[in-house]
């Protein structure tokens, strides 16, 4: 996988488990985190191209029932410890 994005997701109150379950069904979603703050869920998505990443977010993540909004951050450089 050549491209990675971090997607910040806002969902309807009380739908955490339902949305996390749906995200787990998307093969390109590699990690998910339930978080406190402005966003409810953070997902890490990997794909071969930026176009494929965009398609996954638009056609799969955003279409999950009870997802209200997303903010996508494309990773341009990765640093691991």
N, CA, C and O atoms as CSV, one atom per row, in Angstrom:
chain,resi,resn,atom,element,x,y,z
A,1,UNK,N,N,0.844,-1.185,0.000
A,1,UNK,CA,C,0.000,0.000,0.000
A,1,UNK,C,C,0.883,1.241,0.000
A,1,UNK,O,O,1.783,1.376,0.830
A,2,UNK,N,N,0.619,2.135,-0.931
A,2,UNK,CA,C,1.489,3.276,-1.091
A,2,UNK,C,C,1.017,4.564,-0.448
A,2,UNK,O,O,1.833,5.449,-0.190
A,3,UNK,N,N,-0.276,4.700,-0.180
A,3,UNK,CA,C,-0.826,5.938,0.348
A,3,UNK,C,C,-1.554,5.661,1.656
A,3,UNK,O,O,-2.119,4.588,1.868
A,4,UNK,N,N,-1.521,6.670,2.526
A,4,UNK,CA,C,-2.190,6.525,3.826
A,4,UNK,C,C,-2.926,7.818,4.142
A,4,UNK,O,O,-2.457,8.908,3.815
A,5,UNK,N,N,-4.084,7.686,4.782
A,5,UNK,CA,C,-4.847,8.844,5.228
A,5,UNK,C,C,-5.355,8.590,6.637
A,5,UNK,O,O,-5.615,7.453,7.030
A,6,UNK,N,N,-5.489,9.665,7.380
A,6,UNK,CA,C,-6.107,9.621,8.703
A,6,UNK,C,C,-7.447,10.334,8.549
A,6,UNK,O,O,-7.508,11.484,8.114
A,7,UNK,N,N,-8.514,9.635,8.914
A,7,UNK,CA,C,-9.857,10.184,8.737
A,7,UNK,C,C,-10.473,10.420,10.109
A,7,UNK,O,O,-10.584,9.503,10.923
A,8,UNK,N,N,-10.869,11.659,10.347
A,8,UNK,CA,C,-11.527,12.065,11.593
A,8,UNK,C,C,-13.032,12.032,11.328
A,8,UNK,O,O,-13.518,12.647,10.379
A,9,UNK,N,N,-13.756,11.312,12.170
A,9,UNK,CA,C,-15.165,11.032,11.888
A,9,UNK,C,C,-16.055,11.513,13.027
A,9,UNK,O,O,-15.788,11.239,14.197
A,10,UNK,N,N,-17.114,12.230,12.671
A,10,UNK,CA,C,-18.169,12.600,13.619
A,10,UNK,C,C,-19.364,11.697,13.353
A,10,UNK,O,O,-19.748,11.479,12.205
A,11,UNK,N,N,-19.951,11.171,14.434
A,11,UNK,CA,C,-21.072,10.245,14.306
A,11,UNK,C,C,-22.232,10.688,15.189
A,11,UNK,O,O,-22.096,11.573,16.034
A,12,UNK,N,N,-23.370,10.049,14.971
A,12,UNK,CA,C,-24.522,10.319,15.825
A,12,UNK,C,C,-24.272,9.731,17.217
A,12,UNK,O,O,-23.648,8.679,17.355
A,13,UNK,N,N,-24.760,10.413,18.227
A,13,UNK,CA,C,-24.579,9.969,19.609
A,13,UNK,C,C,-25.140,8.561,19.785
A,13,UNK,O,O,-26.249,8.255,19.348
A,14,UNK,N,N,-24.348,7.718,20.433
A,14,UNK,CA,C,-24.778,6.360,20.733
A,14,UNK,C,C,-24.560,5.345,19.630
A,14,UNK,O,O,-24.952,4.187,19.774
A,15,UNK,N,N,-23.941,5.754,18.530
A,15,UNK,CA,C,-23.771,4.831,17.401
A,15,UNK,C,C,-22.328,4.331,17.255
A,15,UNK,O,O,-21.941,3.837,16.196
A,16,UNK,N,N,-21.545,4.462,18.318
A,16,UNK,CA,C,-20.121,4.114,18.249
A,16,UNK,C,C,-19.885,2.671,17.785
A,16,UNK,O,O,-19.138,2.439,16.834
A,17,UNK,N,N,-20.508,1.721,18.444
A,17,UNK,CA,C,-20.268,0.308,18.114
A,17,UNK,C,C,-20.730,-0.023,16.700
A,17,UNK,O,O,-20.067,-0.777,15.987
A,18,UNK,N,N,-21.848,0.529,16.300
A,18,UNK,CA,C,-22.383,0.282,14.954
A,18,UNK,C,C,-21.419,0.799,13.882
A,18,UNK,O,O,-21.130,0.101,12.910
A,19,UNK,N,N,-20.930,2.011,14.064
A,19,UNK,CA,C,-20.020,2.601,13.072
A,19,UNK,C,C,-18.675,1.877,13.079
A,19,UNK,O,O,-18.126,1.599,12.012
A,20,UNK,N,N,-18.140,1.568,14.248
A,20,UNK,CA,C,-16.881,0.825,14.320
A,20,UNK,C,C,-17.009,-0.538,13.643
A,20,UNK,O,O,-16.078,-0.987,12.974
A,21,UNK,N,N,-18.141,-1.190,13.810
A,21,UNK,CA,C,-18.382,-2.480,13.171
A,21,UNK,C,C,-18.384,-2.358,11.653
A,21,UNK,O,O,-17.831,-3.208,10.955
A,22,UNK,N,N,-19.003,-1.304,11.147
A,22,UNK,CA,C,-19.044,-1.084,9.698
A,22,UNK,C,C,-17.656,-0.742,9.147
A,22,UNK,O,O,-17.285,-1.197,8.065
A,23,UNK,N,N,-16.900,0.055,9.890
A,23,UNK,CA,C,-15.542,0.393,9.460
A,23,UNK,C,C,-14.673,-0.862,9.385
A,23,UNK,O,O,-13.831,-0.981,8.495
A,24,UNK,N,N,-14.873,-1.794,10.310
A,24,UNK,CA,C,-14.079,-3.028,10.338
A,24,UNK,C,C,-14.313,-3.885,9.098
A,24,UNK,O,O,-13.479,-4.729,8.769
A,25,UNK,N,N,-15.420,-3.685,8.416
A,25,UNK,CA,C,-15.736,-4.444,7.208
A,25,UNK,C,C,-15.034,-3.897,5.962
A,25,UNK,O,O,-15.034,-4.551,4.919
A,26,UNK,N,N,-14.443,-2.717,6.060
A,26,UNK,CA,C,-13.753,-2.107,4.922
A,26,UNK,C,C,-12.292,-2.547,4.982
A,26,UNK,O,O,-11.574,-2.156,5.902
A,27,UNK,N,N,-11.833,-3.357,4.013
A,27,UNK,CA,C,-10.481,-3.915,4.085
A,27,UNK,C,C,-9.363,-2.874,4.180
A,27,UNK,O,O,-8.334,-3.141,4.802
A,28,UNK,N,N,-9.538,-1.724,3.592
A,28,UNK,CA,C,-8.489,-0.697,3.592
A,28,UNK,C,C,-8.387,0.064,4.903
A,28,UNK,O,O,-7.423,0.799,5.117
A,29,UNK,N,N,-9.367,-0.099,5.781
A,29,UNK,CA,C,-9.309,0.533,7.098
A,29,UNK,C,C,-8.415,-0.334,7.968
A,29,UNK,O,O,-8.785,-1.452,8.324
A,30,UNK,N,N,-7.245,0.176,8.311
A,30,UNK,CA,C,-6.237,-0.606,9.018
A,30,UNK,C,C,-6.303,-0.445,10.531
A,30,UNK,O,O,-5.946,-1.368,11.264
A,31,UNK,N,N,-6.754,0.715,11.009
A,31,UNK,CA,C,-6.848,0.978,12.443
A,31,UNK,C,C,-8.039,1.886,12.695
A,31,UNK,O,O,-8.377,2.731,11.866
A,32,UNK,N,N,-8.675,1.703,13.852
A,32,UNK,CA,C,-9.729,2.626,14.278
A,32,UNK,C,C,-9.554,2.904,15.763
A,32,UNK,O,O,-9.115,2.046,16.529
A,33,UNK,N,N,-9.907,4.123,16.150
A,33,UNK,CA,C,-9.802,4.549,17.547
A,33,UNK,C,C,-11.060,5.309,17.923
A,33,UNK,O,O,-11.486,6.208,17.198
A,34,UNK,N,N,-11.650,4.958,19.041
A,34,UNK,CA,C,-12.740,5.734,19.618
A,34,UNK,C,C,-12.081,6.786,20.489
A,34,UNK,O,O,-11.300,6.445,21.378
A,35,UNK,N,N,-12.379,8.064,20.255
A,35,UNK,CA,C,-11.665,9.143,20.936
A,35,UNK,C,C,-12.634,10.155,21.554
A,35,UNK,O,O,-13.799,10.244,21.166
A,36,UNK,N,N,-12.117,10.915,22.527
A,36,UNK,CA,C,-12.835,12.047,23.100
A,36,UNK,C,C,-12.390,13.307,22.385
A,36,UNK,O,O,-11.274,13.371,21.870
A,37,UNK,N,N,-13.254,14.309,22.350
A,37,UNK,CA,C,-12.879,15.587,21.775
A,37,UNK,C,C,-13.823,15.987,20.661
A,37,UNK,O,O,-14.998,15.620,20.658
A,38,UNK,N,N,-13.296,16.737,19.723
A,38,UNK,CA,C,-14.090,17.274,18.619
A,38,UNK,C,C,-14.612,16.154,17.718
A,38,UNK,O,O,-15.715,16.250,17.180
A,39,UNK,N,N,-13.821,15.097,17.558
A,39,UNK,CA,C,-14.204,13.964,16.718
A,39,UNK,C,C,-14.515,12.763,17.595
A,39,UNK,O,O,-14.134,12.719,18.764
A,40,UNK,N,N,-15.216,11.783,17.017
A,40,UNK,CA,C,-15.631,10.599,17.764
A,40,UNK,C,C,-14.773,9.374,17.451
A,40,UNK,O,O,-14.473,8.569,18.332
A,41,UNK,N,N,-14.384,9.247,16.179
A,41,UNK,CA,C,-13.597,8.099,15.730
A,41,UNK,C,C,-12.475,8.596,14.829
A,41,UNK,O,O,-12.662,9.513,14.030
A,42,UNK,N,N,-11.313,7.978,14.969
A,42,UNK,CA,C,-10.193,8.223,14.068
A,42,UNK,C,C,-9.919,6.903,13.359
A,42,UNK,O,O,-9.796,5.860,14.001
A,43,UNK,N,N,-9.824,6.952,12.029
A,43,UNK,CA,C,-9.529,5.751,11.239
A,43,UNK,C,C,-8.280,5.984,10.400
A,43,UNK,O,O,-8.074,7.073,9.864
A,44,UNK,N,N,-7.456,4.956,10.292
A,44,UNK,CA,C,-6.285,4.997,9.427
A,44,UNK,C,C,-6.606,4.110,8.227
A,44,UNK,O,O,-6.937,2.933,8.372
A,45,UNK,N,N,-6.499,4.706,7.037
A,45,UNK,CA,C,-6.846,4.005,5.801
A,45,UNK,C,C,-5.622,3.949,4.901
A,45,UNK,O,O,-4.893,4.933,4.770
A,46,UNK,N,N,-5.400,2.803,4.284
A,46,UNK,CA,C,-4.293,2.644,3.345
A,46,UNK,C,C,-4.831,2.194,1.997
A,46,UNK,O,O,-5.793,1.430,1.922
A,47,UNK,N,N,-4.194,2.682,0.926
A,47,UNK,CA,C,-4.581,2.312,-0.435
A,47,UNK,C,C,-3.371,2.475,-1.343
A,47,UNK,O,O,-2.329,2.981,-0.925
A,48,UNK,N,N,-3.520,2.044,-2.580
A,48,UNK,CA,C,-2.420,2.136,-3.533
A,48,UNK,C,C,-2.223,3.546,-4.076
A,48,UNK,O,O,-1.096,3.951,-4.360
A,49,UNK,N,N,-3.315,4.297,-4.221
A,49,UNK,CA,C,-3.236,5.642,-4.799
A,49,UNK,C,C,-4.111,6.615,-4.011
A,49,UNK,O,O,-4.966,6.207,-3.226
A,50,UNK,N,N,-3.878,7.912,-4.235
A,50,UNK,CA,C,-4.735,8.922,-3.606
A,50,UNK,C,C,-6.156,8.833,-4.127
A,50,UNK,O,O,-7.108,9.052,-3.377
A,51,UNK,N,N,-6.311,8.512,-5.406
A,51,UNK,CA,C,-7.659,8.359,-5.963
A,51,UNK,C,C,-8.417,7.223,-5.275
A,51,UNK,O,O,-9.611,7.342,-5.000
A,52,UNK,N,N,-7.717,6.130,-5.003
A,52,UNK,CA,C,-8.342,5.011,-4.307
A,52,UNK,C,C,-8.719,5.398,-2.871
A,52,UNK,O,O,-9.784,5.021,-2.383
A,53,UNK,N,N,-7.848,6.147,-2.204
A,53,UNK,CA,C,-8.173,6.639,-0.851
A,53,UNK,C,C,-9.430,7.492,-0.874
A,53,UNK,O,O,-10.328,7.315,-0.050
A,54,UNK,N,N,-9.487,8.415,-1.819
A,54,UNK,CA,C,-10.655,9.294,-1.931
A,54,UNK,C,C,-11.923,8.473,-2.153
A,54,UNK,O,O,-12.959,8.752,-1.550
A,55,UNK,N,N,-11.842,7.466,-3.012
A,55,UNK,CA,C,-13.001,6.627,-3.292
A,55,UNK,C,C,-13.461,5.862,-2.050
A,55,UNK,O,O,-14.661,5.735,-1.808
A,56,UNK,N,N,-12.519,5.359,-1.273
A,56,UNK,CA,C,-12.863,4.631,-0.050
A,56,UNK,C,C,-13.590,5.552,0.924
A,56,UNK,O,O,-14.601,5.162,1.508
A,57,UNK,N,N,-13.086,6.764,1.104
A,57,UNK,CA,C,-13.716,7.705,2.031
A,57,UNK,C,C,-15.103,8.108,1.530
A,57,UNK,O,O,-16.074,8.077,2.286
A,58,UNK,N,N,-15.190,8.483,0.265
A,58,UNK,CA,C,-16.453,8.994,-0.274
A,58,UNK,C,C,-17.495,7.893,-0.441
A,58,UNK,O,O,-18.655,8.088,-0.080
A,59,UNK,N,N,-17.106,6.750,-0.977
A,59,UNK,CA,C,-18.080,5.709,-1.308
A,59,UNK,C,C,-18.325,4.690,-0.205
A,59,UNK,O,O,-19.307,3.949,-0.249
A,60,UNK,N,N,-17.437,4.649,0.784
A,60,UNK,CA,C,-17.611,3.653,1.836
A,60,UNK,C,C,-17.774,4.288,3.218
A,60,UNK,O,O,-18.785,4.065,3.883
A,61,UNK,N,N,-16.802,5.065,3.650
A,61,UNK,CA,C,-16.851,5.630,5.005
A,61,UNK,C,C,-18.010,6.614,5.146
A,61,UNK,O,O,-18.798,6.503,6.085
A,62,UNK,N,N,-18.123,7.551,4.249
A,62,UNK,CA,C,-19.174,8.568,4.366
A,62,UNK,C,C,-20.579,8.009,4.199
A,62,UNK,O,O,-21.552,8.634,4.620
A,63,UNK,N,N,-20.689,6.844,3.591
A,63,UNK,CA,C,-22.012,6.244,3.369
A,63,UNK,C,C,-22.452,5.332,4.507
A,63,UNK,O,O,-23.546,4.769,4.460
A,64,UNK,N,N,-21.620,5.182,5.519
A,64,UNK,CA,C,-22.022,4.402,6.689
A,64,UNK,C,C,-23.146,5.160,7.398
A,64,UNK,O,O,-23.000,6.344,7.701
A,65,UNK,N,N,-24.266,4.481,7.664
A,65,UNK,CA,C,-25.337,5.162,8.395
A,65,UNK,C,C,-24.817,5.709,9.725
A,65,UNK,O,O,-24.021,5.060,10.405
A,66,UNK,N,N,-25.264,6.878,10.078
A,66,UNK,CA,C,-24.934,7.558,11.331
A,66,UNK,C,C,-23.568,8.250,11.327
A,66,UNK,O,O,-23.161,8.799,12.351
A,67,UNK,N,N,-22.860,8.234,10.206
A,67,UNK,CA,C,-21.669,9.081,10.070
A,67,UNK,C,C,-22.179,10.451,9.650
A,67,UNK,O,O,-22.836,10.592,8.618
A,68,UNK,N,N,-21.871,11.455,10.457
A,68,UNK,CA,C,-22.343,12.813,10.173
A,68,UNK,C,C,-21.379,13.592,9.292
A,68,UNK,O,O,-21.803,14.302,8.380
A,69,UNK,N,N,-20.069,13.461,9.564
A,69,UNK,CA,C,-19.085,14.192,8.769
A,69,UNK,C,C,-17.718,13.554,8.921
A,69,UNK,O,O,-17.455,12.811,9.867
A,70,UNK,N,N,-16.850,13.866,7.961
A,70,UNK,CA,C,-15.473,13.374,8.022
A,70,UNK,C,C,-14.515,14.502,7.655
A,70,UNK,O,O,-14.866,15.428,6.924
A,71,UNK,N,N,-13.312,14.402,8.174
A,71,UNK,CA,C,-12.200,15.261,7.778
A,71,UNK,C,C,-11.046,14.323,7.457
A,71,UNK,O,O,-10.642,13.515,8.294
A,72,UNK,N,N,-10.521,14.431,6.250
A,72,UNK,CA,C,-9.469,13.519,5.815
A,72,UNK,C,C,-8.140,14.247,5.738
A,72,UNK,O,O,-8.033,15.321,5.145
A,73,UNK,N,N,-7.131,13.643,6.348
A,73,UNK,CA,C,-5.773,14.177,6.302
A,73,UNK,C,C,-4.903,13.171,5.572
A,73,UNK,O,O,-4.713,12.049,6.042
A,74,UNK,N,N,-4.373,13.572,4.424
A,74,UNK,CA,C,-3.494,12.706,3.650
A,74,UNK,C,C,-2.098,12.728,4.276
A,74,UNK,O,O,-1.550,13.801,4.528
A,75,UNK,N,N,-1.531,11.570,4.524
A,75,UNK,CA,C,-0.173,11.478,5.092
A,75,UNK,C,C,0.813,11.740,3.968
A,75,UNK,O,O,0.750,11.105,2.915
A,76,UNK,N,N,1.735,12.687,4.196
A,76,UNK,CA,C,2.746,12.975,3.171
A,76,UNK,C,C,4.106,12.401,3.528
A,76,UNK,O,O,4.950,12.191,2.657
A,77,UNK,N,N,4.316,12.148,4.826
A,77,UNK,CA,C,5.571,11.557,5.270
A,77,UNK,C,C,5.341,10.869,6.604
A,77,UNK,O,O,4.712,11.430,7.502
A,78,UNK,N,N,5.850,9.659,6.728
A,78,UNK,CA,C,5.630,8.884,7.937
A,78,UNK,C,C,6.942,8.760,8.727
A,78,UNK,O,O,8.005,8.514,8.157
A,79,UNK,N,N,6.840,8.936,10.040
A,79,UNK,CA,C,7.989,8.796,10.935
A,79,UNK,C,C,7.609,7.811,12.024
A,79,UNK,O,O,6.660,8.045,12.772
A,80,UNK,N,N,8.336,6.722,12.116
A,80,UNK,CA,C,8.070,5.720,13.144
A,80,UNK,C,C,9.208,5.729,14.142
A,80,UNK,O,O,10.357,6.005,13.797
A,81,UNK,N,N,8.872,5.423,15.381
A,81,UNK,CA,C,9.897,5.325,16.418
A,81,UNK,C,C,10.336,3.898,16.585
A,81,UNK,O,O,11.198,3.610,17.416
